[in-house]
Amino acid sequence: MAKEEHTTQWNKTGDTSTLRNRKIFPPSTHLSKDNSQTSGHLSEDDTQSSNGTSAQLAARGSVRNEATSRVLLMLVVGLSFSTRLYKIAEPPHVCWDETHFGKMGSYYINRTFFFDVHPPLGKMLIGLAGYMTGYDGTFPFIKPGDKYEHHNYWGMRGFCAVLGSFLPIFAYLIVLELSQSHTAALITATLLIFDTGCITISQYILLDPILMFFIMAAVLSMVKFSRQRYRPFSASWWFWLILTGVNLAGALGVKFVGLFVILLVGLNTVWDLWRLLGDLSLSLVEIVKHFLARVVGLILLPLLLYVTIFAVHFVVLNKSGPGDGFFSSAFQSRLIGNNLHNASMPEYLAYGSTITVKNLRIAGGYLHSHWHLYPEGVGAKQQQVTAYLHKDYNNVWLVHRQGDIDSQSGTPDLVRHGDIIRLEHKETTRNLHSHLHEAPLTKKHFQVTGYGINGTGDTNDLWQVEVCGGRKGDLVKVLRSKVRFLHRATGCVLYSSGKTLPKWGWEQVEVTCSPYLKETPSSQWNIEDHINPKLPNISLSVLKPHFLEILLESHIVMIRGNSGLKPKDNEMNSKPWHWPINYQGLRFSGVNDTEYRVYLLGNPVVWWVNLASLGFYLIMVSVASIALQRGFSLSQKRIEHAHVLKSEGGLLLLGWLLHYAPFYTMGRVLYYHHYFPAMLFNSMLTGITLDILLKGCDLLLRPPYSDWLQRVGQMVFLFSVLYSFYLFHPLSYGMTGPLAHELGSVMAGLKWMNTWEF
């Protein structure tokens, strides 16, 4: 009885010590209850001897585990890099979106300004990689299939492939950190290393491998930081916190979908702070220090780095280029080679001035007219008024008073908010005019035409000037003022719809008069060119926007451009429900049996195992939660598995949902490759789920039969993935000859779904 009391008392002490030690050491270092009980029965001499032997065995085991970890990690690294860098120079022509991102890399090398709907970091890194490997930025990247010939393109492809090679490595380390299971980590790495989709999307000049690199690096840094919770404010704690912030800035700096991983880290941080708030051993001062450290590391630092990326972007791209027309006139004035750069003109709009008027929406164009008339049946058969995206002499207009001839001597009067004016097209001498006829394409709007001759017309030629945000009497400032033109007779407002007219309108942009008076960029204009010899000129350099203005404008333009993306001709877009089932791929190169064909499609076994594992995970975590809630007697191993499923698996499931579910709400065009960040989280969740599922074989059979069944399951999984990779690897590394549905094809019989086109 005394011995039992002694043992019980020792266990209580041991358990208390264990809990106390958890404040200092990671969870994996605490003693098991069985070991504690055994130790309680040893004599002092036996205890010393046993402790010495145990320490030696533990040291040997630790060394052996570390050696195994290194070998496995080196294996993952070798396989990942070799599968991504193999045939990196093939095919030697432009593939899919290399047309865009290779060209943008060239723009950075040539310092030529361009417009893209994504933030600049990815393209900057592509340009830097090309420059560092000898590419001179002269290849035009006109269309897919163009031969690279003597141009050095492998450096840009190689850079993307190297970053893509880190994805299985990061996934391996994340799962190993979360589950403490080499088996789970190896399952994850196997899924990603031998997935044809991950290989293909990593081997070309694209933003996706760069984006996924930063996403996975951010998650790995977050997980590593969480493991430092027992050593707060240490050097390693700060290192992983700051590295998490750096990678968050990198992800957002490549694409706006980087916001999803920011949200994941943010939710994890909120939960972490909530846990700290419940730790009564911490003072409020310490909790505030934790909070401020995360604000600095995860908010202020990423924000500073993100803004710095744009600062570098604006400094490097200082020459006029194809992106000018998407931005305001004031923005264009800072670009070398633009007609507004270092130009001088009168600061305020005046009567008698010769001007061009630019719409503020993306691709809204310049107010334009020409001699051609609207065709029969399209409103009144009067002169066409359109919006034209390029600078042209038919964009020029004269500003007149309401009905008077402008003063021919002295200083002309300035145009003010509320004034009524008439705009005369300089080339054709017709007035800007509107009436109650419906517009050509936007049927609820009114038609805008050119009417009259040599300045004579009617009351439908009169427009009231309105400075947005202004008051009566405010002057109209060139470049800077946002102006609306309200039609006096009908009450509508001059509007660029963004719709492309048919061939009779030379495929220019429709201009209408909108009865809906809400202020939008489509109804806002600014005065760009301004000539009036009777007014003093000022240098436009004084009107140049400051950094925060161009930063804000560039984001507005990117967001509008993203939401307005439409599918290209003959390009295969898809729906989000297509993606997890591997319903449809993307053609990267080649369409017939004479061309080198590359097809973006995930390894079917990998993707369908991932899909099945989502179902298994939900069932397993539900069963585990119910068992724990009902207080069922579970072994320590089962409790640990349940914790991993609920906590670590839940984190990965949340990552998958955050990177997948938002696409159901998006109105823009979507493509198959948008799913790949979510697929990474799915694969990591599969690694943990399959590992625990296979370890559950002892619920069916007793050892050693359960161990054999577990090994058989692992071997079947490995063989299935490797054999399917062997079958489908030509999708990534290139195919020639007959198509899959034709006799003699290398892919004959592998078109398992009719929607696959290879």
C-alpha positions in Angstrom: 0.0 0.0 0.0 2.8 2.3 0.9 4.6 1.4 -2.3 1.5 2.3 -4.3 1.1 5.6 -2.5 4.8 6.3 -3.1 4.4 5.5 -6.8 1.3 7.7 -7.2 2.9 10.6 -5.4 6.0 10.3 -7.7 3.7 10.3 -10.8 2.0 13.4 -9.6 5.3 15.1 -9.1 6.6 13.8 -12.4 3.5 15.1 -14.2 3.8 18.5 -12.6 7.4 18.7 -13.5 6.5 17.7 -17.1 4.0 20.5 -17.3 6.5 22.9 -15.8 9.1 21.8 -18.3 6.7 22.5 -21.2 7.2 26.2 -20.5 10.8 25.7 -21.6 11.1 22.8 -24.0 9.1 21.9 -27.1 6.3 19.4 -26.5 8.2 16.5 -28.0 10.7 16.4 -25.1 8.3 15.6 -22.2 8.4 12.1 -20.5 5.8 9.5 -21.0 3.7 8.3 -18.1 5.0 4.7 -18.5 8.6 5.8 -18.2 7.8 7.8 -15.1 6.2 4.8 -13.4 9.1 2.5 -14.2 11.6 5.0 -12.9 9.7 5.3 -9.6 10.6 1.7 -8.6 14.3 2.0 -9.2 16.9 2.3 -6.4 19.2 5.3 -6.3 22.1 3.4 -7.8 19.9 1.7 -10.4 18.4 5.1 -11.2 21.8 6.6 -11.8 22.9 3.7 -13.9 19.6 3.6 -15.8 19.7 7.4 -16.4 23.2 7.1 -17.8 22.3 4.3 -20.2 19.0 6.0 -21.2 20.9 9.2 -21.9 23.3 7.3 -24.1 20.5 5.5 -25.9 18.6 8.8 -26.3 21.6 10.5 -27.7 22.2 7.7 -30.2 18.6 7.7 -31.2 18.7 11.5 -31.6 21.8 11.3 -33.8 20.2 8.5 -35.8 17.0 10.5 -36.3 18.9 13.6 -37.3 20.9 11.5 -39.9 17.6 10.0 -41.2 16.0 13.5 -41.5 19.0 14.8 -43.4 19.0 11.8 -45.8 15.3 12.1 -46.4 15.5 15.9 -46.9 18.4 15.5 -49.4 16.3 12.9 -51.3 13.4 15.3 -51.5 15.7 18.2 -52.6 17.4 16.0 -55.3 14.1 14.7 -56.7 12.4 18.1 -56.6 15.2 19.9 -58.4 15.8 17.2 -61.0 12.1 16.9 -62.0 11.8 20.7 -62.4 15.0 21.4 -64.2 14.8 18.5 -66.6 14.4 19.7 -70.2 14.1 23.3 -68.9 15.0 24.7 -72.3 12.3 22.7 -74.2 10.4 23.7 -76.2 12.7 26.5 -77.5 9.7 28.8 -78.3 7.2 31.0 -76.4 4.7 29.0 -74.4 1.3 30.3 -73.1 1.7 33.3 -70.8 5.4 33.6 -71.4 4.1 36.0 -74.0 3.1 38.4 -71.2 5.6 37.8 -68.4 8.7 37.3 -70.6 7.8 40.6 -72.4 7.4 42.4 -69.0 10.8 41.1 -67.9 12.1 42.7 -71.1 10.4 45.9 -70.2 12.3 46.1 -66.9 15.6 45.5 -68.6 14.8 48.3 -71.1 13.2 50.5 -68.4 10.0 50.8 -70.4 6.7 51.5 -68.6 3.9 49.0 -69.0 0.6 48.1 -67.4 -0.3 44.8 -65.8 -3.1 43.8 -63.5 -0.7 42.2 -60.9 1.8 43.9 -58.6 5.3 44.2 -59.9 7.5 42.0 -57.8 7.2 38.8 -59.9 8.0 40.6 -63.2 10.9 42.5 -61.6 12.4 39.2 -60.5 12.0 37.6 -63.9 13.6 40.7 -65.5 16.5 40.5 -63.0 17.0 36.8 -63.6 17.1 37.4 -67.4 19.5 40.3 -67.0 21.8 38.3 -64.6 22.0 35.4 -67.1 22.8 37.4 -70.2 19.4 38.2 -71.7 19.4 41.6 -73.3 15.7 42.3 -73.4 15.4 42.5 -77.2 13.1 39.4 -77.8 9.6 40.7 -78.7 7.5 37.9 -77.1 4.7 38.6 -79.7 2.8 35.3 -79.6 3.0 31.7 -78.4 5.1 29.6 -80.8 7.6 32.3 -81.6 11.1 30.8 -81.7 13.6 32.1 -79.2 16.5 31.4 -81.6 19.7 33.0 -80.3 18.1 34.8 -77.4 19.0 33.7 -73.9 15.8 32.7 -72.3 16.8 29.7 -70.1 17.8 32.0 -67.2 14.2 33.3 -66.7 12.8 29.8 -67.1 15.5 28.4 -64.8 14.8 31.0 -62.1 11.1 30.1 -62.1 11.9 26.4 -62.0 14.3 26.8 -59.0 11.6 28.6 -57.0 9.1 25.9 -58.1 11.6 23.2 -56.9 11.3 24.6 -53.4 7.6 23.9 -53.2 7.8 20.1 -52.3 10.7 20.9 -50.0 8.8 23.6 -48.1 5.7 21.3 -48.0 7.9 18.5 -46.6 9.2 20.7 -43.8 5.8 22.2 -43.0 4.2 18.8 -42.6 7.2 17.4 -40.7 6.9 20.4 -38.3 3.2 20.0 -37.8 2.9 16.2 -37.5 6.4 15.2 -36.3 6.0 12.3 -38.8 8.5 11.6 -41.5 6.0 9.4 -43.2 3.4 12.2 -43.5 6.0 14.6 -44.8 7.2 12.0 -47.4 3.7 11.4 -48.6 3.2 15.1 -49.1 6.6 15.5 -50.9 5.8 12.5 -53.1 2.5 14.0 -54.2 4.1 17.3 -55.2 7.3 16.0 -56.7 5.5 13.7 -59.1 2.6 15.9 -59.9 2.8 16.7 -63.6 0.8 19.9 -63.1 3.2 21.3 -60.4 6.1 20.4 -62.7 4.7 22.1 -65.8 3.7 25.3 -64.0 7.2 25.6 -62.5 9.1 25.3 -65.8 8.0 28.4 -67.7 8.3 32.2 -67.4 5.2 32.6 -65.2 4.2 34.3 -62.0 2.7 31.2 -60.4 5.9 29.5 -59.2 7.1 32.8 -57.7 3.8 33.4 -56.0 3.6 29.8 -54.6 7.2 30.1 -53.4 6.4 33.1 -51.2 3.1 31.5 -50.0 4.8 28.3 -48.9 7.7 30.2 -47.4 5.3 32.3 -45.4 3.5 29.2 -44.1 6.7 27.5 -43.2 8.0 30.6 -41.4 4.6 30.9 -39.5 4.8 27.3 -38.4 8.5 27.7 -37.3 7.6 30.8 -35.4 4.7 29.0 -33.6 7.3 26.4 -32.5 9.3 29.2 -30.8 6.4 30.0 -28.3 8.5 28.7 -25.4 11.3 31.1 -26.2 9.5 34.4 -26.7 11.6 37.4 -27.9 14.7 35.2 -28.5 16.8 35.6 -31.6 15.1 32.6 -33.4 11.7 33.9 -32.3 12.3 37.3 -34.0 14.0 35.6 -37.0 10.9 33.5 -37.9 8.5 36.4 -37.1 10.3 38.8 -39.4 10.8 36.1 -42.1 7.0 35.5 -42.1 6.4 39.2 -42.7 9.0 39.3 -45.5 7.3 36.4 -47.3 3.9 37.9 -46.8 5.1 41.0 -48.6 6.6 38.9 -51.3 3.3 36.9 -51.9 1.2 40.1 -52.1 3.9 41.8 -54.2 3.5 39.1 -56.9 -0.3 38.8 -57.1 -3.2 40.1 -55.2 -4.2 36.5 -54.3 -1.3 36.7 -51.8 -4.0 38.3 -49.6 -5.3 34.8 -48.9 -2.1 33.7 -47.2 -2.0 37.0 -45.3 -5.5 36.2 -44.0 -4.3 32.7 -43.0 -1.4 34.1 -41.0 -3.6 36.8 -39.6 -6.2 34.3 -38.3 -3.5 32.1 -36.9 -2.0 35.1 -35.1 -5.3 36.2 -33.6 -5.7 32.7 -32.2 -2.2 32.8 -30.9 -2.8 36.1 -29.1 -6.1 34.8 -27.7 -4.2 31.9 -26.2 -1.6 34.2 -24.7 -4.4 36.3 -23.2 -5.6 33.2 -21.4 -2.1 32.5 -20.0 -2.4 33.9 -16.4 1.3 33.5 -15.9 1.8 36.4 -18.3 1.4 40.0 -17.2 -0.5 42.5 -19.3 2.7 44.3 -20.2 4.1 41.0 -21.6 0.9 40.5 -23.6 1.1 44.0 -25.0 4.7 43.4 -26.0 3.6 40.2 -27.9 0.9 42.2 -29.6 3.2 45.0 -30.7 5.9 42.6 -31.9 3.3 41.0 -34.2 2.1 44.4 -35.4 5.6 45.3 -36.3 6.6 42.0 -37.9 3.4 41.0 -39.6 1.8 44.4 -40.5 4.2 47.3 -40.6 7.2 45.5 -42.0 5.2 43.8 -44.9 3.5 47.1 -45.7 6.9 48.9 -45.8 8.4 46.2 -48.1 5.3 46.2 -50.3 5.5 50.0 -50.8 9.3 49.7 -51.4 8.6 47.2 -54.2 6.4 49.8 -56.0 9.0 52.6 -55.3 11.6 50.5 -57.1 9.1 49.7 -59.9 8.4 53.4 -60.6 12.1 54.3 -60.5 13.2 51.5 -62.9 10.3 52.0 -65.4 10.9 55.7 -66.2 10.4 55.6 -70.0 7.2 56.0 -71.9 5.8 52.7 -73.1 2.6 50.7 -74.0 1.1 51.2 -70.5 0.8 54.9 -70.7 -2.7 55.1 -71.9 -4.1 53.2 -68.9 -3.0 56.0 -66.6 -3.9 59.6 -66.0 -2.2 62.4 -67.9 -0.5 63.6 -64.7 1.0 60.1 -64.3 2.2 60.1 -67.9 4.0 63.4 -67.5 6.7 61.7 -65.4 7.7 59.3 -68.1 10.6 60.1 -70.4 9.6 60.1 -74.0 5.9 60.9 -73.3 4.7 64.1 -75.0 3.8 65.5 -71.6 7.3 64.9 -70.1 9.0 68.2 -69.4 6.3 69.9 -71.5 4.9 73.3 -70.8 1.4 74.6 -71.3 -1.1 77.0 -69.6 -2.1 75.8 -66.2 -5.8 76.6 -66.4 -8.4 76.0 -69.1 -9.6 79.1 -71.0 -12.0 79.9 -73.8 -10.3 79.7 -77.2 -8.0 76.9 -76.1 -7.1 73.9 -78.2 -7.3 70.8 -76.1 -7.5 67.0 -75.9 -9.8 65.4 -73.4 -9.0 62.0 -71.8 -11.5 59.7 -70.0 -10.4 58.4 -66.6 -11.6 54.8 -66.9 -9.2 52.1 -67.9 -8.9 52.1 -71.6 -11.5 54.9 -71.7 -9.6 56.7 -74.4 -9.5 60.2 -75.8 -12.6 62.1 -76.9 -12.4 61.6 -80.7 -14.3 62.3 -83.9 -13.8 61.8 -87.6 -15.6 62.4 -90.9 -17.4 59.1 -90.9 -21.1 59.1 -90.0 -23.1 56.6 -88.0 -24.7 54.0 -90.3 -28.3 53.8 -91.2 -30.4 52.6 -88.3 -27.9 53.6 -85.6 -29.5 56.7 -84.1 -29.3 59.9 -86.2 -27.1 59.6 -89.3 -24.6 62.3 -88.0 -20.9 62.3 -87.5 -19.4 59.7 -85.2 -18.0 60.6 -81.8 -15.9 57.9 -80.2 -13.1 57.4 -77.7 -9.7 56.5 -79.2 -6.9 54.8 -77.2 -4.0 56.5 -79.0 -2.9 60.0 -79.5 -4.2 61.4 -82.8 -5.0 64.7 -84.5 -8.7 63.8 -84.5 -8.6 64.0 -80.7 -8.2 67.8 -80.8 -11.1 70.1 -79.8 -11.6 73.9 -79.4 -13.3 75.4 -76.4 -15.9 78.1 -77.0 -18.4 80.1 -75.0 -22.0 79.2 -74.9 -23.0 81.2 -78.1 -20.4 83.9 -78.5 -17.3 84.2 -80.6 -14.3 84.2 -78.3 -12.4 87.4 -77.7 -9.7 87.9 -80.4 -7.5 90.2 -78.3 -6.4 90.5 -74.7 -6.2 87.7 -72.1 -9.0 85.1 -72.6 -11.4 84.3 -69.8 -10.8 81.1 -67.8 -13.3 78.3 -67.8 -14.9 77.8 -64.3 -17.0 75.2 -62.6 -20.6 75.7 -63.7 -19.8 77.4 -67.0 -21.7 76.4 -70.2 -19.4 75.7 -73.1 -19.4 74.4 -76.7 -16.7 71.9 -77.9 -15.8 72.2 -81.6 -13.9 69.3 -83.3 -10.9 71.1 -84.8 -10.6 68.8 -87.9 -14.2 68.7 -89.0 -15.5 71.9 -87.3 -18.6 70.1 -86.0 -19.8 70.6 -82.4 -20.0 67.9 -79.7 -23.7 67.1 -79.7 -26.2 64.8 -78.0 -30.0 64.2 -78.3 -32.7 61.7 -77.3 -31.7 59.0 -79.9 -30.4 55.8 -78.1 -26.7 55.1 -78.1 -25.3 52.4 -80.6 -24.5 49.7 -78.0 -25.6 51.0 -74.6 -29.3 51.3 -75.3 -30.3 53.1 -72.1 -27.9 55.9 -72.9 -28.2 58.7 -75.5 -26.2 59.0 -78.7 -23.3 61.5 -78.9 -22.5 62.9 -82.4 -20.7 65.7 -84.2 -23.3 68.3 -85.5 -23.3 71.6 -87.4 -20.5 73.2 -89.3 -18.0 75.9 -88.7 -19.2 76.3 -85.2 -22.9 76.7 -86.0 -25.3 74.2 -84.5 -28.2 74.2 -82.0 -28.9 74.1 -78.3 -28.0 70.4 -78.2 -24.4 71.5 -78.5 -24.2 73.0 -75.1 -22.4 71.3 -72.1 -22.0 72.5 -68.5 -18.6 72.0 -67.0 -18.5 70.4 -63.6 -15.2 70.0 -61.6 -15.6 66.9 -59.4 -15.5 68.0 -55.8 -15.5 71.6 -56.8 -17.7 74.7 -56.1 -19.1 77.3 -58.5 -16.3 79.5 -59.8 -13.5 77.0 -59.3 -11.0 76.9 -62.2 -10.3 73.9 -64.3 -6.7 72.8 -63.9 -4.9 71.0 -66.7 -4.0 67.3 -66.0 -5.2 67.5 -62.4 -8.9 68.4 -62.4 -11.4 65.7 -62.8 -14.1 67.2 -65.1 -17.6 66.1 -66.1 -19.6 67.5 -69.0 -23.4 67.7 -68.4 -25.6 68.0 -71.4 -27.8 71.1 -70.9 -30.8 69.9 -73.0 -31.2 66.3 -71.8 -29.4 66.4 -68.4 -27.2 63.5 -69.2 -23.4 63.3 -68.7 -20.7 62.5 -71.3 -19.6 58.9 -70.8 -17.1 56.4 -72.2 -18.8 52.9 -71.9 -15.7 50.9 -72.6 -17.5 48.9 -75.3 -15.9 48.3 -78.6 -17.8 49.5 -81.7 -18.2 47.3 -84.8 -16.1 47.8 -87.9 -18.3 50.8 -89.0 -16.9 52.5 -85.9 -13.4 51.4 -86.6 -13.5 49.3 -83.5 -13.0 52.3 -81.3 -14.7 52.8 -77.9 -18.3 53.9 -77.7 -19.0 57.4 -76.3 -22.5 58.0 -74.9 -24.5 60.5 -72.8 -25.6 58.7 -69.6 -28.8 59.7 -67.8 -27.3 58.2 -64.7 -25.4 61.0 -63.0 -23.4 59.1 -60.4 -19.8 60.0 -60.5 -17.7 57.2 -62.0 -14.4 57.1 -63.9 -16.4 56.5 -67.0 -18.1 59.9 -66.7 -14.9 61.7 -65.6 -12.4 63.4 -67.9 -9.3 65.5 -67.7 -7.7 68.1 -69.9 -4.4 66.6 -71.2 -3.0 68.7 -74.1 -3.7 72.5 -73.8 -2.6 75.2 -76.3 -3.4 78.8 -75.9 -0.8 81.3 -77.0 -2.5 84.1 -75.1 -1.8 82.5 -71.7 1.5 82.0 -70.0 2.9 78.5 -69.9 4.1 76.6 -66.9 6.3 73.5 -66.7 4.2 70.4 -66.2 6.9 69.2 -63.8 5.1 71.3 -61.1 1.9 69.2 -61.7 3.6 65.9 -61.4 1.9 63.7 -58.9 3.8 62.7 -55.8 4.7 59.1 -54.9 1.6 58.3 -52.8 -0.7 59.6 -55.6 0.9 57.4 -58.2 0.9 54.4 -55.8 -2.8 54.9 -55.2 -3.6 55.4 -58.9 -1.6 52.3 -59.9 -3.6 50.2 -57.5 -7.0 51.6 -58.7 -5.9 50.8 -62.3 -4.8 47.3 -61.3 -8.0 46.4 -59.4 -10.2 47.7 -62.2 -8.1 45.9 -64.8 -8.4 42.6 -62.8 -12.1 42.8 -62.5 -12.5 43.6 -66.2 -10.4 40.6 -67.5 -12.2 38.7 -70.3 -11.3 35.4 -71.9 -9.2 35.6 -75.0 -10.3 34.0 -78.3 -10.0 30.2 -78.3 -8.6 30.3 -74.7 -9.9 27.7 -72.3 -11.3 29.2 -69.1 -12.9 27.2 -66.4 -15.1 27.2 -63.3 -13.9 26.6 -59.7 -15.7 23.3 -59.3 -13.7 22.0 -62.3 -10.4 22.3 -60.5 -10.3 19.8 -57.6 -11.5 17.0 -59.9 -8.9 17.8 -62.6 -11.7 18.3 -65.1 -9.9 20.4 -67.6 -6.3 21.4 -68.3 -4.6 24.2 -70.2 -2.7 23.9 -73.5 0.8 25.4 -73.0 2.2 24.6 -76.4 1.2 22.9 -79.7 -2.2 21.9 -81.1 -1.5 19.1 -83.6 0.7 16.1 -84.2 3.5 18.1 -85.9 4.1 20.4 -83.0 5.8 20.0 -79.7 2.9 19.7 -77.2 2.9 20.6 -73.5 -0.3 20.3 -71.6 -0.9 21.6 -68.0 -2.8 18.9 -66.2 -2.4 17.4 -62.7 -1.3 13.8 -62.3 -4.8 12.2 -62.0 -3.8 9.8 -59.2 -2.4 12.7 -57.1 -5.3 15.0 -57.6 -8.0 12.3 -57.0 -6.1 11.0 -53.9 -6.2 14.6 -52.7 -9.9 14.9 -53.4 -10.6 11.6 -51.6 -8.4 12.7 -48.6 -10.6 15.7 -48.0 -13.6 13.4 -47.4 -11.5 11.0 -45.3 -10.2 14.0 -43.2 -13.7 15.3 -42.5 -14.8 11.8 -41.4 -11.7 11.2 -39.3 -11.7 14.5 -37.5 -15.5 14.2 -36.8 -15.0 10.7 -35.3 -12.0 11.9 -33.2 -13.8 15.0 -31.9 -16.9 12.9 -30.9 -14.6 10.4 -29.1 -12.8 13.0 -27.2 -16.0 14.9 -26.3 -17.7 11.7 -25.0 -14.6 10.9 -23.0 -13.9 7.5 -24.6 -10.8 5.7 -23.3 -8.1 6.4 -25.9 -4.4 5.5 -26.0 -1.9 8.3 -25.8 -1.1 7.7 -29.5 -4.8 8.1 -30.5 -5.0 11.3 -28.5 -2.0 12.7 -30.3 -3.4 11.7 -33.7 -6.7 13.4 -32.8 -4.8 16.5 -31.8 -2.9 16.6 -35.0 -6.0 16.1 -37.1 -8.0 18.8 -35.3 -5.2 21.4 -34.8 -2.6 21.0 -37.5 -5.0 19.4 -40.1 -7.5 22.2 -39.4 -4.8 24.8 -40.2 -4.1 23.2 -43.5 -7.9 22.8 -44.3 -8.3 26.5 -43.5 -5.4 27.3 -45.9 -7.1 25.2 -48.6 -10.4 26.9 -48.1 -8.9 30.5 -48.1 -7.1 29.8 -51.4 -10.0 28.1 -53.1 -13.5 29.3 -51.9 -13.0 33.1 -52.7 -12.9 32.2 -56.5 -16.6 31.3 -56.4 -17.3 35.0 -55.6 -15.1 36.5 -58.3 -16.6 38.0 -61.5 -13.4 38.0 -63.5 -12.4 35.2 -65.9 -10.8 32.2 -64.1 -8.4 29.6 -65.3 -7.3 26.2 -64.1 -3.9 27.4 -62.8 -5.6 29.5 -60.2 -6.1 26.4 -58.1 -2.5 25.4 -57.6 -1.9 27.4 -54.3 -4.9 25.6 -52.9 -3.6 22.3 -54.2 -0.5 22.7 -52.2 -2.5 22.9 -49.0 -4.6 20.0 -50.1 -1.5 17.9 -50.6 -0.1 18.7 -47.2 -3.5 17.8 -45.6 -3.4 14.5 -47.6 0.0 13.7 -46.1 -1.2 14.0 -42.6 -4.6 12.3 -43.3 -3.1 9.3 -45.1 -0.4 8.8 -42.5 -2.9 8.7 -39.6 -5.3 6.6 -41.6 -2.6 4.0 -42.3 -1.4 4.0 -38.7 -5.0 3.1 -37.8 -4.4 -0.4 -39.2 -4.0 -1.6 -35.7 -7.7 -1.0 -35.1 -8.3 -3.8 -37.7 -5.4 -6.2 -37.0 -3.0 -7.0 -34.2 0.8 -6.5 -34.6 2.7 -7.5 -36.6 -0.1 -7.9 -39.1 -1.2 -4.3 -38.7 2.4 -3.2 -39.4 2.4 -5.3 -42.6 -0.9 -3.8 -43.7 0.4 -0.3 -43.1 3.6 -1.0 -45.1 1.5 -2.5 -47.9 -0.7 0.6 -48.0 2.3 2.9 -48.2 3.8 0.8 -51.0 0.5 0.8 -53.0 0.4 4.6 -52.6 4.0 5.0 -53.7 3.6 2.7 -56.7 0.4 4.3 -57.8 1.9 7.8 -57.8 5.1 6.8 -59.5 3.4 4.7 -62.2 0.9 7.4 -63.0 3.8 9.8 -63.2 5.5 7.5 -65.6 2.3 7.3 -67.7 1.6 11.1 -67.8 5.0 12.6 -67.7 4.9 13.5 -71.4 2.3 16.1 -70.5 5.1 18.1 -68.7 8.1 17.2 -70.7 6.6 17.3 -74.2 4.8 15.1 -76.7 5.0 14.8 -80.5 3.2 12.6 -83.0 -0.5 11.6 -83.0 -2.9 13.0 -80.4 -4.1 10.9 -77.5 -7.3 9.7 -79.2 -5.4 8.6 -82.3 -3.6 5.3 -82.9 0.2 5.4 -82.3 0.1 8.2 -79.7 2.4 8.0 -76.8 -0.6 9.0 -74.7 -3.0 6.4 -76.3 -5.6 5.2 -73.8 -4.7 7.9 -71.2 -7.5 10.3 -72.1 -9.5 9.2 -69.1 -11.8 12.2 -69.3 -13.2 13.6 -72.6 -12.4 17.2 -71.4 -8.7 16.5 -71.5 -7.2 17.8 -74.8 -3.7 16.4 -75.3 
